[in-house]
Amino acid sequence: MTELEQSPPGGATLIIITGMSGAGKTIAVQSLEDLGFFCVDNLPPVLIPKFAELIEQSKGKIAKVALVIDLRGREFFTALSESLAYIKDESTIAFEILFLDATDSVLVQRYKESRRHHPLAPKGMPLDGIRLERQMLEELKNSATLCLDTSSMKPVQLKERIVSRFSHLGKSMLSVNITSFGFKYGIPIDADLVFDVRFLPNPHYVDQLRPKTGQDSEVYDYVMKWPETQVFLTKLLDMLHFLIPQYRKEGKSQIIIGIGCTGGKHRSVAISEYLGKMLGVSETESVAVSHRDSERDRH
């Protein structure tokens, strides 16, 4: 059970946003700000206990807070674990650590595009700073309550993920995120459950369907018309209807379901759309559907 689920009803919530430089912390804090969080960027960790006292003294006026903690203030960074231990033991504030990550190659490309220097390698190669930062953050990443890999995410997709995860604080809801993907582009590293639908007949080999995606009715109907599709969906939904309440009972706040086919364009997209519709009828879960690779190689 995460710290958020342990908080008393109406208690304050604190989100610690951290992770690799260039992985999307600015987008994350802006998204939480849009959700009504009081946000502070680059707060020295040694000040977190004092900030927690101010939150408690506000008597509910400051109920949702997000703090960005990163290596720009690295001389204070070692104090983070002590500060979080203080909050856990000495306050009524629930907290969660959101860690944002991305592959080294993606981070290097983002630094090249922005023409910024890495904070740990201001006069050197970005990759040197990235490797050092990853080493310094390894322990913190292991203690994070939620890790998001933003390597394949556009800013709007990261915002959607943040909003989906944190827009229902205080409600007994499980966020179910269904994402389609192509195996040839890699399995989403943050997926909790992965299902392979490459056994289904492939619309790629139908000339008029090849340029379309599983969101187009012609492709969707093609994928759904096969008996093996219907048998698979019946069994899959039966399993998910069993698993989701179990995850929620154990205090899990989010589950990410990956549906993969070869290119992430036809079969996985159609199946994900169907699951989103069927699981979305429940009032106890928040369901979001995204398609990581559906726009790749469109022609």
C-alpha positions as CSV (number, residue, x, y, z in Angstrom):
1,M,0.0,0.0,0.0
2,T,1.4,3.4,-1.0
3,E,1.7,6.3,1.4
4,L,-1.2,8.0,-0.4
5,E,-3.6,5.2,0.4
6,Q,-2.6,5.3,4.1
7,S,-3.5,9.0,4.6
8,P,-6.5,9.8,6.6
9,P,-9.6,11.2,4.8
10,G,-9.2,14.9,4.1
11,G,-5.4,14.8,5.0
12,A,-2.8,16.7,3.0
13,T,-1.0,15.0,0.1
14,L,2.6,15.7,-0.9
15,I,4.0,14.6,-4.2
16,I,7.8,14.6,-4.6
17,I,8.8,14.9,-8.3
18,T,12.3,13.8,-9.1
19,G,14.3,11.8,-11.6
20,M,16.6,12.3,-14.5
21,S,17.3,15.8,-15.8
22,G,15.5,16.1,-19.2
23,A,13.0,13.3,-18.4
24,G,10.0,15.7,-18.0
25,K,9.9,17.1,-14.5
26,T,8.8,20.5,-15.8
27,I,5.8,18.9,-17.7
28,A,4.9,16.9,-14.6
29,V,4.9,19.9,-12.2
30,Q,2.9,22.0,-14.7
31,S,0.3,19.1,-15.0
32,L,-0.1,18.9,-11.2
33,E,-0.4,22.7,-11.0
34,D,-3.3,22.4,-13.5
35,L,-4.9,19.9,-11.1
36,G,-4.8,22.5,-8.3
37,F,-1.6,21.4,-6.6
38,F,0.5,24.1,-4.8
39,C,3.9,23.6,-6.6
40,V,7.4,24.5,-5.6
41,D,10.3,24.0,-8.0
42,N,13.8,23.0,-6.8
43,L,13.1,23.1,-3.0
44,P,16.2,22.1,-1.0
45,P,15.4,18.8,0.7
46,V,16.5,20.1,4.1
47,L,13.5,22.5,4.0
48,I,10.9,19.8,3.5
49,P,10.2,19.3,7.2
50,K,9.7,23.0,7.7
51,F,7.4,23.1,4.6
52,A,5.5,20.1,6.0
53,E,4.9,22.0,9.2
54,L,3.5,25.0,7.2
55,I,1.1,22.6,5.4
56,E,-0.2,21.2,8.7
57,Q,-0.6,24.6,10.2
58,S,-2.7,25.7,7.2
59,K,-5.5,23.6,8.5
60,G,-6.5,22.2,5.1
61,K,-6.0,25.4,3.1
62,I,-3.0,23.8,1.5
63,A,-4.1,20.2,0.9
64,K,-2.3,19.2,-2.3
65,V,1.4,20.0,-2.7
66,A,4.0,19.0,-5.3
67,L,7.7,19.6,-4.8
68,V,10.4,19.2,-7.5
69,I,13.6,17.9,-6.0
70,D,16.6,17.3,-8.3
71,L,20.3,17.6,-8.6
72,R,20.4,21.3,-9.2
73,G,20.5,21.5,-5.5
74,R,22.8,18.5,-5.1
75,E,24.6,19.9,-2.0
76,F,21.3,19.4,-0.2
77,F,20.2,16.2,-1.9
78,T,21.6,13.8,0.7
79,A,19.1,15.2,3.2
80,L,16.1,14.0,1.2
81,S,15.9,10.6,2.9
82,E,16.0,12.1,6.3
83,S,13.4,14.7,5.4
84,L,11.0,12.0,4.1
85,A,11.6,9.9,7.1
86,Y,10.6,12.9,9.3
87,I,7.3,13.4,7.3
88,K,6.5,9.7,7.6
89,D,7.1,9.5,11.3
90,E,6.3,12.9,12.6
91,S,3.4,14.3,10.4
92,T,0.0,13.3,9.1
93,I,1.0,14.2,5.5
94,A,0.8,11.4,3.0
95,F,3.5,11.5,0.3
96,E,4.4,9.8,-2.9
97,I,7.7,9.9,-4.9
98,L,7.2,10.3,-8.6
99,F,10.4,9.4,-10.5
100,L,10.7,10.3,-14.1
101,D,13.2,8.4,-16.3
102,A,14.3,8.0,-19.9
103,T,16.9,6.2,-21.8
104,D,20.4,7.7,-22.2
105,S,20.0,8.1,-25.9
106,V,16.7,10.0,-25.6
107,L,18.1,12.2,-22.9
108,V,21.2,13.0,-25.0
109,Q,18.9,13.9,-28.0
110,R,16.8,16.1,-25.8
111,Y,19.8,18.0,-24.6
112,K,21.0,18.5,-28.1
113,E,17.6,19.8,-29.2
114,S,17.4,22.2,-26.3
115,R,21.1,23.2,-26.5
116,R,21.3,23.1,-22.8
117,H,24.2,21.8,-20.7
118,H,23.7,18.9,-18.3
119,P,23.8,20.2,-14.7
120,L,26.4,17.6,-13.8
121,A,28.5,18.2,-16.9
122,P,28.3,22.0,-17.6
123,K,31.5,22.0,-19.6
124,G,31.6,18.3,-20.7
125,M,29.6,15.8,-22.7
126,P,25.9,15.4,-21.8
127,L,26.3,11.6,-21.6
128,D,28.9,11.9,-18.9
129,G,26.5,14.0,-16.8
130,I,23.6,11.6,-17.5
131,R,25.6,8.5,-16.4
132,L,26.8,10.2,-13.2
133,E,23.2,11.4,-12.4
134,R,21.8,7.9,-13.0
135,Q,24.3,6.5,-10.6
136,M,23.5,9.1,-7.9
137,L,19.7,8.6,-8.3
138,E,19.7,4.8,-8.3
139,E,18.8,4.4,-4.6
140,L,16.1,7.1,-4.9
141,K,14.6,5.4,-7.9
142,N,14.3,2.1,-6.0
143,S,12.3,3.8,-3.3
144,A,10.0,5.7,-5.6
145,T,6.3,4.8,-5.4
146,L,5.7,5.5,-9.1
147,C,8.3,5.4,-12.0
148,L,7.4,6.7,-15.4
149,D,9.6,6.1,-18.5
150,T,9.1,9.1,-20.8
151,S,11.4,7.9,-23.6
152,S,8.5,7.3,-26.0
153,M,6.2,10.0,-24.6
154,K,5.3,13.3,-26.2
155,P,4.7,16.1,-23.7
156,V,0.9,15.8,-24.1
157,Q,1.1,12.1,-23.4
158,L,3.1,12.6,-20.2
159,K,0.6,15.2,-19.1
160,E,-2.3,12.8,-19.8
161,R,-0.5,10.1,-17.7
162,I,0.0,12.5,-14.8
163,V,-3.6,13.8,-14.9
164,S,-4.9,10.2,-15.1
165,R,-2.8,9.2,-12.1
166,F,-3.4,12.1,-9.7
167,S,-6.8,13.6,-10.6
168,H,-8.7,11.3,-8.3
169,L,-6.8,11.7,-5.1
170,G,-9.0,11.1,-2.1
171,K,-11.2,8.7,-4.0
172,S,-11.1,5.0,-3.8
173,M,-10.3,4.5,-7.5
174,L,-7.7,2.5,-9.4
175,S,-6.3,4.2,-12.5
176,V,-6.2,1.7,-15.3
177,N,-4.0,2.7,-18.2
178,I,-4.2,0.6,-21.4
179,T,-1.5,1.2,-24.0
180,S,-1.0,-0.4,-27.3
181,F,2.5,-0.9,-28.6
182,G,4.6,-2.6,-31.3
183,F,7.0,-5.4,-30.2
184,K,9.5,-4.2,-32.8
185,Y,9.8,-0.9,-30.9
186,G,10.2,-2.6,-27.5
187,I,7.9,-3.5,-24.6
188,P,6.9,-0.5,-22.4
189,I,9.1,-0.9,-19.3
190,D,6.4,0.5,-17.0
191,A,3.7,-2.0,-17.9
192,D,2.4,-4.2,-15.1
193,L,0.7,-6.7,-17.5
194,V,1.6,-7.4,-21.1
195,F,-0.5,-9.3,-23.6
196,D,0.7,-10.4,-27.1
197,V,-2.0,-10.3,-29.8
198,R,0.3,-11.2,-32.7
199,F,-1.6,-14.5,-33.0
200,L,-4.6,-12.7,-34.5
201,P,-5.1,-12.3,-38.3
202,N,-3.0,-9.2,-39.4
203,P,-4.7,-6.3,-41.2
204,H,-1.3,-5.3,-42.5
205,Y,-1.6,-7.9,-45.2
206,V,-4.9,-6.4,-46.5
207,D,-3.9,-3.6,-48.9
208,Q,-6.8,-1.2,-48.2
209,L,-6.3,-1.6,-44.4
210,R,-2.5,-1.3,-44.2
211,P,-2.4,2.6,-44.1
212,K,-5.1,2.7,-41.4
213,T,-5.0,2.0,-37.7
214,G,-7.0,0.1,-35.2
215,Q,-9.0,3.2,-34.4
216,D,-10.5,3.2,-37.9
217,S,-13.7,1.3,-38.1
218,E,-12.6,-0.9,-41.0
219,V,-9.6,-2.2,-39.2
220,Y,-11.4,-2.5,-35.9
221,D,-14.2,-4.5,-37.5
222,Y,-11.6,-6.7,-39.2
223,V,-9.8,-7.5,-36.0
224,M,-13.0,-8.2,-34.1
225,K,-14.7,-10.4,-36.7
226,W,-12.6,-13.5,-36.0
227,P,-13.8,-16.2,-33.6
228,E,-10.3,-16.4,-32.0
229,T,-10.6,-12.7,-31.2
230,Q,-13.9,-13.1,-29.4
231,V,-12.6,-16.1,-27.4
232,F,-9.5,-14.2,-26.4
233,L,-11.4,-11.1,-25.3
234,T,-13.8,-13.2,-23.3
235,K,-11.0,-14.8,-21.4
236,L,-9.0,-11.6,-21.0
237,L,-11.9,-9.6,-19.7
238,D,-12.7,-12.4,-17.3
239,M,-9.2,-12.3,-15.9
240,L,-9.0,-8.5,-15.7
241,H,-12.4,-8.3,-13.9
242,F,-10.8,-10.7,-11.4
243,L,-7.4,-9.0,-11.1
244,I,-8.4,-5.3,-10.9
245,P,-10.4,-5.6,-7.6
246,Q,-7.5,-7.6,-6.2
247,Y,-5.0,-4.9,-7.1
248,R,-7.3,-2.2,-5.6
249,K,-7.8,-4.2,-2.4
250,E,-4.1,-4.4,-2.0
251,G,-3.8,-0.6,-2.2
252,K,-2.4,-0.4,-5.8
253,S,-3.3,3.0,-7.2
254,Q,-2.4,2.4,-10.9
255,I,-2.2,-0.5,-13.3
256,I,-0.7,-0.3,-16.8
257,I,-1.8,-2.9,-19.3
258,G,0.3,-3.3,-22.4
259,I,-1.3,-4.8,-25.6
260,G,1.3,-5.6,-28.2
261,C,1.3,-6.6,-31.8
262,T,4.1,-6.4,-34.4
263,G,4.0,-2.7,-35.3
264,G,1.6,-1.4,-32.7
265,K,-0.7,0.0,-35.4
266,H,-3.6,-2.4,-36.1
267,R,-4.4,-5.4,-33.8
268,S,-3.1,-4.0,-30.5
269,V,-4.8,-0.6,-31.1
270,A,-8.2,-2.3,-31.8
271,I,-8.0,-4.6,-28.8
272,S,-6.9,-1.7,-26.6
273,E,-9.9,0.4,-27.8
274,Y,-12.2,-2.5,-27.0
275,L,-10.8,-3.0,-23.5
276,G,-11.1,0.7,-22.8
277,K,-14.8,0.6,-23.6
278,M,-15.5,-2.5,-21.7
279,L,-13.5,-1.6,-18.6
280,G,-14.6,2.0,-18.7
281,V,-18.2,1.2,-17.8
282,S,-17.1,0.6,-14.1
283,E,-17.6,3.6,-11.8
284,T,-14.8,2.3,-9.4
285,E,-12.0,2.7,-11.9
286,S,-10.5,5.5,-14.0
287,V,-9.7,4.1,-17.5
288,A,-7.4,5.7,-20.1
289,V,-6.4,4.4,-23.5
290,S,-3.2,5.5,-25.3
291,H,-1.4,4.3,-28.4
292,R,2.3,4.5,-28.3
293,D,3.3,3.5,-31.8
294,S,0.2,3.8,-33.9
295,E,1.5,6.8,-35.8
296,R,4.8,5.4,-36.7
297,D,5.5,4.5,-40.3
298,R,2.1,5.7,-41.5
299,H,1.8,5.7,-45.3
